C-alpha cells in the first residue's frame, strides 16, 4: 500500500488565524495601554485606593501577555499563506528548562507576600503574577507532550490564539447566561418563601440608611449563604453545570482541526494547549485581585486548577480525535468527557465545601462536623492533584508507545489509504513506507 502526504492546512484557516492573532495583538496592546494609563492615574489620585491601582496593573500585564502569545500566530499564519510553512521541531530540552522553571517558581512563591504588601506592589507584583502563573502551566505541558508533536507550529499557535481570543469569551458568555438564569430561578424561589422575604425587606431597609454598618449587611448575606438550599444551589451550579460547559467548549480550537485528521496523540497535545490557555486566563484573573497579603493562598489553589484544566481538556480531545479517526471509538469519546466532567465536578464541589465550611455557624457541639467537611474537601483536592498527574503521565506514555492509524485522502483518485503515524514522529508531514507500517484492519489505534 502506498503512502501519501497529508494535506496542507486550508488557506481559509491560515487567514482566520492571521485575523484572530492580528486582532488579538492589536486589541491586547491597546487594552494594556489603557489599563496602564488607568493604573498610573490611580497611583497619582488620592481618591482611588492603592490596592485597586495594583489590580489594574495586574490586569494590564495579563492583557499584554495575551498580545505577546498571539504574535507567533501572526508569523506562522503569514508563512503558510505565502506557501512557506515551517515543520514542527519539538525540543526535548524544553522539559528540563520547564523543570528548572518549577524550582524558580518555588522561590518566587516565597517572595509573593513581601511583594504584594510592599509600597512598590504596583511595580513588583504584576510580573511576579505572570511568572507564578506561567511556570507551572509550562511544566504540565512539557510533561504531557514529551515525544508528541503537531504537524506544524501554525497548528499549535493557532490553538493558543483561538483559545485566548474565542474560546475563553465563549465560555464566559455561556456561564454568565447560566448564572443569569440561576439568579432568575433563585429570585422566583426566594419571593415564594416568607422567611426569605423578611430578610430581603430588612436588607432593603438597611441599604436605604446611609449610616448603616457594612458589617451588618455582610452578616445578613452570610446568614443567607448558610441556608442548605443556597449551598445546594451553589454545588449544582459549580460542580454540575460549570464542568459540563467548560469541558464541552474548552477544546473548541481542536474542533477546527478535525479536517487535519489528527492522531489521538496530536489531539491530546492540542487539547492540553486549549486547557492551558483557559487556565492561564482564569488564574491571571483570580490573581489580579492580589495585593492585600492573601495572594499566596490563591497561587497554591490555582496551581491545582491549572493542572485540572490541562488534563481534562487533553482527555476530551483525545476522545474526540479517536472518534474522528474511527467512528467505532464513540465510547471512548463519551467516556473521556464523562471522566473530565466528573473530576472537574469533584474539584469544584470540594472547593465550595472547603470555602463554605468555615462560614457555617453550627452549635459548639457540631464544630467537629464543620472541621470534618473542611478537612475532607482539602483531602479530596490533594488526591485529585495526584490523580491528574498520574493521568497526565499515563496518557503521554500510552500515546507515545504505539502508533496510531490515520486515514488520509490521497491527492489523486478516490480511494482512501491508511497510513500509520507515530506520535513521536508526527512532525514529519511526509511519511515513507520504510519508516511506517500499515496496521491490520482490525487493529486498534492504540
C-alpha positions as a Markdown table, in Angstrom:
| # | Residue | x | y | z |
|---|---|---|---|---|
| 1 | Unk | 0.0 | 0.0 | 0.0 |
| 2 | Unk | 1.4 | 3.4 | -0.9 |
| 3 | Unk | 1.6 | 6.3 | 1.5 |
| 4 | Unk | 0.8 | 9.9 | 0.7 |
| 5 | Unk | 1.5 | 13.3 | 2.0 |
| 6 | Unk | -1.1 | 14.6 | 4.5 |
| 7 | Unk | -2.9 | 17.6 | 3.0 |
| 8 | Unk | -1.7 | 21.1 | 3.9 |
| 9 | Unk | -3.7 | 23.4 | 6.2 |
| 10 | Unk | -6.5 | 25.0 | 4.2 |
| 11 | Unk | -5.9 | 28.6 | 3.2 |
| 12 | Unk | -9.0 | 29.9 | 4.8 |
| 13 | Unk | -7.8 | 28.7 | 8.2 |
| 14 | Unk | -4.5 | 30.4 | 7.8 |
| 15 | Unk | -6.3 | 33.6 | 7.0 |
| 16 | Unk | -8.6 | 33.0 | 10.0 |
| 17 | Unk | -5.5 | 32.5 | 12.2 |
| 18 | Unk | -4.0 | 35.7 | 10.8 |
| 19 | Unk | -7.1 | 37.7 | 11.5 |
| 20 | Unk | -7.6 | 36.3 | 15.0 |
| 21 | Unk | -3.9 | 36.6 | 16.0 |
| 22 | Unk | -3.5 | 40.0 | 14.5 |
| 23 | Unk | -6.7 | 41.3 | 16.1 |
| 24 | Unk | -5.6 | 39.8 | 19.4 |
| 25 | Unk | -2.3 | 41.5 | 19.2 |
| 26 | Unk | -3.9 | 44.9 | 18.4 |
| 27 | Unk | -6.7 | 44.7 | 21.0 |
| 28 | Unk | -4.3 | 43.4 | 23.7 |
| 29 | Unk | -1.7 | 46.1 | 23.2 |
| 30 | Unk | -4.4 | 48.9 | 23.1 |
| 31 | Unk | -6.2 | 47.4 | 26.1 |
| 32 | Unk | -3.0 | 47.0 | 28.0 |
| 33 | Unk | -2.0 | 50.6 | 27.2 |
| 34 | Unk | -5.4 | 51.9 | 28.5 |
| 35 | Unk | -5.1 | 49.8 | 31.7 |
| 36 | Unk | -1.5 | 51.1 | 32.3 |
| 37 | Unk | -2.8 | 54.6 | 31.9 |
| 38 | Unk | -5.7 | 53.9 | 34.3 |
| 39 | Unk | -3.3 | 52.3 | 36.9 |
| 40 | Unk | -1.0 | 55.3 | 36.7 |
| 41 | Unk | -3.9 | 57.7 | 37.2 |
| 42 | Unk | -4.9 | 55.6 | 40.2 |
| 43 | Unk | -1.5 | 55.9 | 41.8 |
| 44 | Unk | -1.5 | 59.6 | 41.3 |
| 45 | Unk | -5.0 | 60.0 | 42.6 |
| 46 | Unk | -5.7 | 60.1 | 46.3 |
| 47 | Unk | -9.3 | 59.1 | 45.9 |
| 48 | Unk | -8.6 | 55.7 | 44.5 |
| 49 | Unk | -7.2 | 53.0 | 46.9 |
| 50 | Unk | -3.7 | 51.8 | 46.2 |
| 51 | Unk | -4.9 | 48.1 | 46.1 |
| 52 | Unk | -7.2 | 49.0 | 43.2 |
| 53 | Unk | -4.4 | 50.5 | 41.2 |
| 54 | Unk | -2.4 | 47.3 | 41.8 |
| 55 | Unk | -5.3 | 45.3 | 40.4 |
| 56 | Unk | -5.4 | 47.4 | 37.3 |
| 57 | Unk | -1.7 | 47.0 | 36.7 |
| 58 | Unk | -2.1 | 43.2 | 37.2 |
| 59 | Unk | -4.8 | 43.1 | 34.5 |
| 60 | Unk | -2.7 | 45.3 | 32.3 |
| 61 | Unk | 0.2 | 42.9 | 32.4 |
| 62 | Unk | -2.2 | 39.9 | 31.8 |
| 63 | Unk | -3.7 | 41.6 | 28.7 |
| 64 | Unk | -0.2 | 42.4 | 27.5 |
| 65 | Unk | 0.8 | 38.7 | 27.8 |
| 66 | Unk | -2.2 | 37.7 | 25.7 |
| 67 | Unk | -0.9 | 40.0 | 23.0 |
| 68 | Unk | 2.6 | 38.5 | 23.0 |
| 69 | Unk | 1.2 | 35.0 | 22.9 |
| 70 | Unk | -0.8 | 36.0 | 19.8 |
| 71 | Unk | 2.3 | 37.2 | 17.9 |
| 72 | Unk | 3.6 | 33.8 | 16.8 |
| 73 | Unk | 0.2 | 33.0 | 15.3 |
| 74 | Unk | 0.6 | 36.1 | 13.1 |
| 75 | Unk | 4.1 | 35.0 | 11.9 |
| 76 | Unk | 3.2 | 31.4 | 11.2 |
| 77 | Unk | -0.1 | 32.1 | 9.5 |
| 78 | Unk | 1.7 | 34.6 | 7.2 |
| 79 | Unk | 4.3 | 31.9 | 6.4 |
| 80 | Unk | 1.6 | 29.4 | 5.5 |
| 81 | Unk | -0.3 | 31.9 | 3.3 |
| 82 | Unk | 3.0 | 32.6 | 1.4 |
| 83 | Unk | 3.5 | 28.9 | 0.9 |
| 84 | Unk | 6.5 | 28.7 | 3.3 |
| 85 | Unk | 5.2 | 26.6 | 6.2 |
| 86 | Unk | 7.7 | 25.5 | 8.9 |
| 87 | Unk | 7.8 | 22.0 | 10.2 |
| 88 | Unk | 7.3 | 21.3 | 13.9 |
| 89 | Unk | 10.6 | 20.5 | 15.6 |
| 90 | Unk | 9.9 | 19.6 | 19.3 |
| 91 | Unk | 12.9 | 20.1 | 21.5 |
| 92 | Unk | 13.3 | 17.7 | 24.4 |
| 93 | Unk | 15.4 | 20.3 | 26.3 |
| 94 | Unk | 12.3 | 22.3 | 27.0 |
| 95 | Unk | 11.2 | 19.7 | 29.6 |
| 96 | Unk | 14.4 | 20.3 | 31.6 |
| 97 | Unk | 14.1 | 24.0 | 31.2 |
| 98 | Unk | 10.5 | 23.8 | 32.5 |
| 99 | Unk | 11.6 | 21.7 | 35.4 |
| 100 | Unk | 14.2 | 24.3 | 36.3 |
| 101 | Unk | 11.5 | 26.9 | 36.0 |
| 102 | Unk | 9.4 | 25.0 | 38.5 |
| 103 | Unk | 12.2 | 25.3 | 41.0 |
| 104 | Unk | 12.3 | 29.0 | 40.4 |
| 105 | Unk | 8.6 | 29.1 | 40.9 |
| 106 | Unk | 9.1 | 27.8 | 44.5 |
| 107 | Unk | 11.4 | 30.7 | 45.2 |
| 108 | Unk | 9.0 | 33.2 | 43.7 |
| 109 | Unk | 6.1 | 31.9 | 45.9 |
| 110 | Unk | 8.2 | 32.9 | 49.0 |
| 111 | Unk | 8.6 | 36.4 | 47.5 |
| 112 | Unk | 5.0 | 36.8 | 46.7 |
| 113 | Unk | 3.7 | 38.0 | 50.0 |
| 114 | Unk | 6.5 | 40.6 | 50.6 |
| 115 | Unk | 6.0 | 41.9 | 47.1 |
| 116 | Unk | 2.2 | 42.3 | 47.4 |
| 117 | Unk | 2.4 | 44.0 | 50.7 |
| 118 | Unk | 5.2 | 46.4 | 49.6 |
| 119 | Unk | 4.7 | 50.0 | 48.7 |
| 120 | Unk | 6.0 | 49.1 | 45.3 |
| 121 | Unk | 3.5 | 46.4 | 44.8 |
| 122 | Unk | 2.2 | 48.1 | 41.6 |
| 123 | Unk | 5.7 | 47.6 | 40.1 |
| 124 | Unk | 6.8 | 44.3 | 41.6 |
| 125 | Unk | 3.6 | 42.2 | 41.8 |
| 126 | Unk | 2.4 | 42.1 | 38.1 |
| 127 | Unk | 5.5 | 40.4 | 36.6 |
| 128 | Unk | 5.5 | 38.1 | 39.6 |
| 129 | Unk | 1.9 | 37.2 | 39.0 |
| 130 | Unk | 2.7 | 36.3 | 35.4 |
| 131 | Unk | 5.7 | 34.1 | 36.4 |
| 132 | Unk | 3.9 | 32.1 | 39.1 |
| 133 | Unk | 1.1 | 31.5 | 36.7 |
| 134 | Unk | 3.0 | 30.6 | 33.6 |
| 135 | Unk | 5.8 | 28.4 | 35.1 |
| 136 | Unk | 3.6 | 25.5 | 36.4 |
| 137 | Unk | 1.4 | 25.5 | 33.3 |
| 138 | Unk | 4.6 | 25.2 | 31.1 |
| 139 | Unk | 5.8 | 22.3 | 33.2 |
| 140 | Unk | 2.5 | 20.5 | 32.9 |
| 141 | Unk | 2.5 | 20.9 | 29.1 |
| 142 | Unk | 6.1 | 19.6 | 28.8 |
| 143 | Unk | 5.2 | 16.6 | 30.9 |
| 144 | Unk | 2.2 | 15.8 | 28.7 |
| 145 | Unk | 3.8 | 16.4 | 25.3 |
| 146 | Unk | 7.1 | 14.5 | 25.7 |
| 147 | Unk | 7.6 | 12.6 | 22.4 |
| 148 | Unk | 4.4 | 14.1 | 20.9 |
| 149 | Unk | 4.2 | 16.8 | 18.4 |
| 150 | Unk | 1.8 | 18.6 | 16.0 |
| 151 | Unk | 2.3 | 18.8 | 12.2 |
| 152 | Unk | 3.3 | 22.4 | 12.2 |
| 153 | Unk | 3.8 | 25.4 | 14.6 |
| 154 | Unk | 0.8 | 27.1 | 13.0 |
| 155 | Unk | -1.4 | 24.3 | 14.5 |
| 156 | Unk | -0.1 | 24.8 | 18.0 |
| 157 | Unk | -0.1 | 28.6 | 18.0 |
| 158 | Unk | -3.4 | 28.6 | 16.2 |
| 159 | Unk | -4.9 | 26.6 | 19.0 |
| 160 | Unk | -3.4 | 29.1 | 21.5 |
| 161 | Unk | -4.6 | 32.2 | 19.6 |
| 162 | Unk | -8.1 | 30.8 | 19.0 |
| 163 | Unk | -8.4 | 29.6 | 22.7 |
| 164 | Unk | -7.5 | 33.0 | 24.1 |
| 165 | Unk | -9.5 | 35.1 | 21.7 |
| 166 | Unk | -12.6 | 33.0 | 21.1 |
| 167 | Unk | -12.9 | 30.0 | 23.5 |
| 168 | Unk | -12.4 | 32.0 | 26.7 |
| 169 | Unk | -15.0 | 34.7 | 25.8 |
| 170 | Unk | -17.5 | 32.0 | 24.5 |
| 171 | Unk | -17.3 | 30.1 | 27.8 |
| 172 | Unk | -17.6 | 33.3 | 29.9 |
| 173 | Unk | -20.7 | 34.3 | 28.0 |
| 174 | Unk | -22.3 | 30.9 | 28.4 |
| 175 | Unk | -21.6 | 30.8 | 32.1 |
| 176 | Unk | -22.9 | 34.3 | 32.5 |
| 177 | Unk | -26.1 | 33.3 | 30.8 |
| 178 | Unk | -26.4 | 30.2 | 33.1 |
| 179 | Unk | -25.7 | 32.4 | 36.1 |
| 180 | Unk | -28.5 | 34.8 | 35.0 |
| 181 | Unk | -30.9 | 32.0 | 34.6 |
| 182 | Unk | -29.9 | 30.7 | 38.0 |
| 183 | Unk | -30.4 | 34.1 | 39.7 |
| 184 | Unk | -33.8 | 34.4 | 38.0 |
| 185 | Unk | -34.9 | 31.0 | 39.3 |
| 186 | Unk | -33.5 | 31.9 | 42.8 |
| 187 | Unk | -35.4 | 35.2 | 42.7 |
| 188 | Unk | -38.7 | 33.4 | 42.0 |
| 189 | Unk | -37.9 | 30.8 | 44.7 |
| 190 | Unk | -37.0 | 33.5 | 47.3 |
| 191 | Unk | -40.1 | 35.5 | 46.6 |
| 192 | Unk | -42.2 | 32.5 | 47.5 |
| 193 | Unk | -40.5 | 31.9 | 50.8 |
| 194 | Unk | -41.8 | 34.1 | 53.7 |
| 195 | Unk | -38.5 | 33.9 | 55.7 |
| 196 | Unk | -36.5 | 35.0 | 52.7 |
| 197 | Unk | -38.9 | 37.8 | 52.0 |
| 198 | Unk | -38.5 | 39.2 | 55.5 |
| 199 | Unk | -34.7 | 39.1 | 55.2 |
| 200 | Unk | -34.8 | 40.8 | 51.9 |
| 201 | Unk | -37.1 | 43.5 | 53.3 |
| 202 | Unk | -34.6 | 44.0 | 56.1 |
| 203 | Unk | -31.7 | 44.3 | 53.6 |
| 204 | Unk | -33.6 | 46.9 | 51.6 |
| 205 | Unk | -34.3 | 48.9 | 54.7 |
| 206 | Unk | -30.6 | 48.8 | 55.6 |
| 207 | Unk | -29.4 | 49.9 | 52.2 |
| 208 | Unk | -31.8 | 52.9 | 52.4 |
| 209 | Unk | -30.0 | 54.0 | 55.6 |
| 210 | Unk | -26.8 | 55.9 | 54.8 |
| 211 | Unk | -25.4 | 55.3 | 58.3 |
| 212 | Unk | -25.8 | 51.5 | 58.2 |
| 213 | Unk | -22.8 | 49.5 | 59.3 |
| 214 | Unk | -21.4 | 47.5 | 56.3 |
| 215 | Unk | -20.6 | 44.6 | 58.6 |
| 216 | Unk | -24.3 | 44.2 | 59.5 |
| 217 | Unk | -25.0 | 43.7 | 55.8 |
| 218 | Unk | -22.2 | 41.2 | 55.4 |
| 219 | Unk | -23.6 | 39.2 | 58.3 |
| 220 | Unk | -27.1 | 39.3 | 56.7 |
| 221 | Unk | -25.7 | 37.9 | 53.5 |
| 222 | Unk | -23.7 | 35.3 | 55.5 |
| 223 | Unk | -26.9 | 34.1 | 57.1 |
| 224 | Unk | -28.5 | 33.7 | 53.7 |
| 225 | Unk | -25.4 | 31.8 | 52.4 |
| 226 | Unk | -25.7 | 29.3 | 55.2 |
| 227 | Unk | -29.1 | 28.0 | 54.2 |
| 228 | Unk | -29.0 | 24.4 | 52.9 |
| 229 | Unk | -30.9 | 25.4 | 49.8 |
| 230 | Unk | -28.4 | 28.0 | 48.9 |
| 231 | Unk | -25.4 | 25.7 | 49.5 |
| 232 | Unk | -27.1 | 23.0 | 47.4 |
| 233 | Unk | -27.7 | 25.5 | 44.6 |
| 234 | Unk | -24.0 | 26.5 | 44.6 |
| 235 | Unk | -23.0 | 22.9 | 44.4 |
| 236 | Unk | -25.3 | 22.2 | 41.5 |
| 237 | Unk | -24.0 | 25.2 | 39.6 |
| 238 | Unk | -20.3 | 24.9 | 40.4 |
| 239 | Unk | -20.0 | 21.1 | 40.4 |
| 240 | Unk | -22.6 | 20.3 | 37.8 |
| 241 | Unk | -23.4 | 23.0 | 35.2 |
| 242 | Unk | -20.0 | 24.7 | 35.0 |
| 243 | Unk | -18.0 | 21.5 | 34.4 |
| 244 | Unk | -20.4 | 20.4 | 31.7 |
| 245 | Unk | -20.0 | 23.7 | 29.9 |
| 246 | Unk | -16.3 | 24.1 | 30.3 |
| 247 | Unk | -15.3 | 20.6 | 29.3 |
| 248 | Unk | -17.5 | 20.7 | 26.3 |
| 249 | Unk | -16.1 | 24.0 | 24.9 |
| 250 | Unk | -12.5 | 24.2 | 26.2 |
| 251 | Unk | -11.3 | 22.1 | 23.2 |
| 252 | Unk | -13.2 | 24.4 | 20.8 |
| 253 | Unk | -10.0 | 25.2 | 18.9 |
| 254 | Unk | -9.4 | 21.5 | 18.4 |
| 255 | Unk | -12.7 | 21.2 | 16.6 |
| 256 | Unk | -11.3 | 23.4 | 13.8 |
| 257 | Unk | -8.5 | 20.8 | 13.2 |
| 258 | Unk | -10.9 | 18.0 | 12.6 |
| 259 | Unk | -10.1 | 18.2 | 8.9 |
| 260 | Unk | -6.4 | 17.7 | 9.6 |
| 261 | Unk | -7.0 | 14.0 | 10.6 |
| 262 | Unk | -5.2 | 14.5 | 13.8 |
| 263 | Unk | -3.9 | 11.4 | 15.6 |
| 264 | Unk | -5.2 | 10.8 | 19.2 |
| 265 | Unk | -1.7 | 11.9 | 20.3 |
| 266 | Unk | -1.9 | 15.1 | 18.4 |
| 267 | Unk | -5.5 | 15.7 | 19.7 |
| 268 | Unk | -4.3 | 15.2 | 23.3 |
| 269 | Unk | -1.5 | 17.7 | 22.7 |
| 270 | Unk | -3.8 | 20.3 | 21.2 |
| 271 | Unk | -6.3 | 19.8 | 23.9 |
| 272 | Unk | -3.7 | 20.4 | 26.6 |
| 273 | Unk | -2.8 | 23.7 | 24.9 |
| 274 | Unk | -6.5 | 24.6 | 24.9 |
| 275 | Unk | -6.8 | 23.8 | 28.6 |
| 276 | Unk | -3.6 | 25.7 | 29.4 |
| 277 | Unk | -5.0 | 28.9 | 27.7 |
| 278 | Unk | -8.2 | 28.7 | 29.7 |
| 279 | Unk | -6.3 | 28.1 | 32.9 |
| 280 | Unk | -3.9 | 30.9 | 32.1 |
| 281 | Unk | -6.7 | 33.5 | 31.8 |
| 282 | Unk | -8.7 | 32.1 | 34.7 |
| 283 | Unk | -5.6 | 32.1 | 37.0 |
| 284 | Unk | -4.5 | 35.6 | 36.0 |
| 285 | Unk | -8.0 | 36.9 | 36.6 |
| 286 | Unk | -8.0 | 35.4 | 40.1 |
| 287 | Unk | -4.6 | 36.7 | 40.9 |
| 288 | Unk | -5.3 | 40.2 | 39.6 |
| 289 | Unk | -7.0 | 40.8 | 43.0 |
| 290 | Unk | -3.8 | 40.0 | 44.9 |
| 291 | Unk | -2.3 | 42.9 | 46.9 |
| 292 | Unk | -3.8 | 42.5 | 50.3 |
| 293 | Unk | -1.4 | 39.7 | 51.5 |
| 294 | Unk | -3.7 | 36.8 | 50.7 |
| 295 | Unk | -2.2 | 36.2 | 47.2 |
| 296 | Unk | 0.0 | 33.2 | 48.2 |
| 297 | Unk | -3.1 | 31.2 | 49.1 |
| 298 | Unk | -4.6 | 31.9 | 45.7 |
| 299 | Unk | -1.3 | 30.9 | 44.0 |
| 300 | Unk | -1.3 | 27.5 | 45.6 |
| 301 | Unk | -5.0 | 27.0 | 44.9 |
| 302 | Unk | -4.7 | 27.9 | 41.2 |
| 303 | Unk | -1.7 | 25.6 | 40.6 |
| 304 | Unk | -4.0 | 22.6 | 41.0 |
| 305 | Unk | -6.8 | 24.3 | 38.9 |
| 306 | Unk | -4.3 | 24.8 | 36.1 |
| 307 | Unk | -3.4 | 21.1 | 36.1 |
| 308 | Unk | -7.1 | 20.2 | 36.1 |
| 309 | Unk | -7.9 | 22.2 | 33.0 |
| 310 | Unk | -4.9 | 20.9 | 31.1 |
| 311 | Unk | -5.6 | 17.2 | 31.9 |
| 312 | Unk | -9.4 | 17.3 | 31.3 |
| 313 | Unk | -9.1 | 19.2 | 28.0 |
| 314 | Unk | -6.4 | 16.8 | 26.8 |
| 315 | Unk | -8.5 | 13.8 | 27.7 |
| 316 | Unk | -11.6 | 15.2 | 26.0 |
| 317 | Unk | -9.6 | 16.0 | 22.8 |
| 318 | Unk | -8.1 | 12.5 | 22.9 |
| 319 | Unk | -11.5 | 11.1 | 22.8 |
| 320 | Unk | -12.7 | 13.4 | 20.1 |
| 321 | Unk | -9.8 | 12.6 | 17.7 |
| 322 | Unk | -10.2 | 8.9 | 18.3 |
| 323 | Unk | -13.8 | 9.2 | 17.2 |
| 324 | Unk | -12.8 | 11.3 | 14.2 |
| 325 | Unk | -10.3 | 8.6 | 13.2 |
| 326 | Unk | -12.8 | 5.8 | 13.5 |
| 327 | Unk | -16.4 | 6.1 | 14.4 |
| 328 | Unk | -16.2 | 2.9 | 16.5 |
| 329 | Unk | -14.4 | 4.9 | 19.2 |
| 330 | Unk | -17.5 | 6.8 | 20.2 |
| 331 | Unk | -17.5 | 5.1 | 23.6 |
| 332 | Unk | -14.0 | 6.5 | 24.2 |
| 333 | Unk | -15.1 | 10.0 | 23.3 |
| 334 | Unk | -18.1 | 9.8 | 25.6 |
| 335 | Unk | -16.1 | 8.1 | 28.4 |
| 336 | Unk | -13.4 | 10.8 | 28.3 |
| 337 | Unk | -15.9 | 13.5 | 28.5 |
| 338 | Unk | -17.7 | 11.9 | 31.5 |
| 339 | Unk | -14.3 | 11.4 | 33.2 |
| 340 | Unk | -13.3 | 15.0 | 32.7 |
| 341 | Unk | -16.7 | 16.3 | 33.9 |
| 342 | Unk | -16.5 | 14.0 | 37.0 |
| 343 | Unk | -13.1 | 15.2 | 38.0 |
| 344 | Unk | -13.9 | 18.8 | 37.4 |
| 345 | Unk | -17.1 | 18.4 | 39.4 |
| 346 | Unk | -15.4 | 16.8 | 42.3 |
| 347 | Unk | -12.8 | 19.6 | 42.3 |
| 348 | Unk | -15.3 | 22.4 | 42.3 |
| 349 | Unk | -17.5 | 20.7 | 44.9 |
| 350 | Unk | -14.5 | 20.2 | 47.2 |
| 351 | Unk | -13.6 | 23.8 | 46.7 |
| 352 | Unk | -17.1 | 25.0 | 47.5 |
| 353 | Unk | -17.3 | 22.9 | 50.7 |
| 354 | Unk | -13.9 | 24.0 | 51.8 |
| 355 | Unk | -14.8 | 27.6 | 51.4 |
| 356 | Unk | -18.3 | 27.4 | 52.9 |
| 357 | Unk | -17.5 | 25.2 | 55.9 |
| 358 | Unk | -15.7 | 28.0 | 57.9 |
| 359 | Unk | -18.7 | 30.3 | 57.4 |
| 360 | Unk | -21.3 | 27.8 | 58.8 |
| 361 | Unk | -22.4 | 28.7 | 62.3 |
| 362 | Unk | -23.2 | 25.4 | 63.8 |
| 363 | Unk | -23.7 | 24.9 | 67.6 |
| 364 | Unk | -20.5 | 24.3 | 69.5 |
| 365 | Unk | -21.2 | 20.6 | 69.8 |
| 366 | Unk | -21.4 | 20.4 | 66.0 |
| 367 | Unk | -18.0 | 22.1 | 65.4 |
| 368 | Unk | -16.3 | 18.7 | 64.6 |
| 369 | Unk | -18.7 | 18.3 | 61.7 |
| 370 | Unk | -17.6 | 21.7 | 60.3 |
| 371 | Unk | -14.0 | 20.7 | 60.6 |
| 372 | Unk | -14.6 | 17.4 | 59.0 |
| 373 | Unk | -16.3 | 19.0 | 56.0 |
| 374 | Unk | -13.4 | 21.4 | 55.5 |
| 375 | Unk | -10.7 | 18.7 | 56.0 |
| 376 | Unk | -12.5 | 16.3 | 53.7 |
| 377 | Unk | -12.6 | 18.9 | 51.0 |
| 378 | Unk | -8.9 | 19.6 | 51.3 |
| 379 | Unk | -8.1 | 15.9 | 51.2 |
| 380 | Unk | -10.1 | 15.4 | 48.0 |
| 381 | Unk | -8.4 | 18.3 | 46.4 |
| 382 | Unk | -4.9 | 17.0 | 47.2 |
| 383 | Unk | -5.9 | 13.5 | 46.0 |
| 384 | Unk | -7.2 | 14.9 | 42.7 |
| 385 | Unk | -3.9 | 16.6 | 42.1 |
| 386 | Unk | -2.1 | 13.3 | 42.3 |
| 387 | Unk | -4.8 | 11.6 | 40.2 |
| 388 | Unk | -4.4 | 14.2 | 37.5 |
| 389 | Unk | -0.6 | 14.0 | 37.4 |
| 390 | Unk | -1.0 | 10.2 | 37.1 |
| 391 | Unk | -3.4 | 10.6 | 34.2 |
| 392 | Unk | -1.1 | 13.1 | 32.5 |
| 393 | Unk | 1.9 | 10.6 | 32.7 |
| 394 | Unk | -0.3 | 7.7 | 31.7 |
| 395 | Unk | -1.7 | 9.5 | 28.7 |
| 396 | Unk | 1.7 | 10.5 | 27.5 |
| 397 | Unk | 3.2 | 7.0 | 27.9 |
| 398 | Unk | 0.2 | 5.4 | 26.2 |
| 399 | Unk | 0.1 | 7.7 | 23.2 |
| 400 | Unk | 3.9 | 7.6 | 22.7 |
| 401 | Unk | 4.2 | 3.8 | 23.0 |
| 402 | Unk | 2.1 | 2.7 | 20.0 |
| 403 | Unk | 1.5 | 4.2 | 16.5 |
| 404 | Unk | -1.9 | 5.4 | 15.6 |
| 405 | Unk | -3.7 | 4.7 | 12.3 |
| 406 | Unk | -4.8 | 7.8 | 10.4 |
| 407 | Unk | -7.0 | 7.9 | 7.3 |
| 408 | Unk | -5.6 | 10.3 | 4.7 |
| 409 | Unk | -7.3 | 11.3 | 1.5 |
| 410 | Unk | -4.9 | 10.8 | -1.5 |
| 411 | Unk | -4.1 | 13.8 | -3.6 |
| 412 | Unk | -5.4 | 11.9 | -6.7 |
| 413 | Unk | -8.0 | 9.2 | -7.0 |
| 414 | Unk | -11.0 | 8.4 | -4.8 |
| 415 | Unk | -9.5 | 5.6 | -2.8 |
| 416 | Unk | -8.8 | 6.2 | 0.9 |
| 417 | Unk | -5.3 | 5.0 | 2.0 |
| 418 | Unk | -4.4 | 4.3 | 5.5 |
| 419 | Unk | -1.0 | 5.2 | 7.0 |
| 420 | Unk | 0.5 | 4.8 | 10.4 |
| 421 | Unk | 1.8 | 7.8 | 12.3 |
| 422 | Unk | 4.0 | 7.5 | 15.3 |
| 423 | Unk | 3.2 | 10.5 | 17.5 |
| 424 | Unk | 6.8 | 11.0 | 18.3 |
| 425 | Unk | 7.5 | 11.4 | 14.5 |
| 426 | Unk | 4.3 | 13.3 | 13.6 |
| 427 | Unk | 6.3 | 16.4 | 13.0 |
| 428 | Unk | 7.2 | 15.0 | 9.6 |
| 429 | Unk | 4.4 | 15.6 | 7.1 |
| 430 | Unk | 5.8 | 13.2 | 4.5 |
| 431 | Unk | 5.7 | 9.5 | 5.6 |
| 432 | Unk | 7.6 | 6.8 | 3.8 |
| 433 | Unk | 6.9 | 3.1 | 3.5 |
| 434 | Unk | 10.3 | 2.4 | 5.1 |
| 435 | Unk | 9.5 | 4.3 | 8.2 |
| 436 | Unk | 5.9 | 3.5 | 8.7 |
| 437 | Unk | 3.9 | 0.3 | 9.0 |
| 438 | Unk | 0.4 | -0.3 | 8.0 |
| 439 | Unk | -1.9 | -1.7 | 10.7 |
| 440 | Unk | -4.2 | -4.5 | 10.2 |
| 441 | Unk | -7.8 | -3.5 | 9.5 |
| 442 | Unk | -9.0 | -4.8 | 12.9 |
| 443 | Unk | -6.1 | -3.3 | 14.9 |
| 444 | Unk | -7.0 | -0.7 | 17.5 |
| 445 | Unk | -5.3 | 2.7 | 17.2 |
| 446 | Unk | -3.6 | 2.5 | 20.5 |
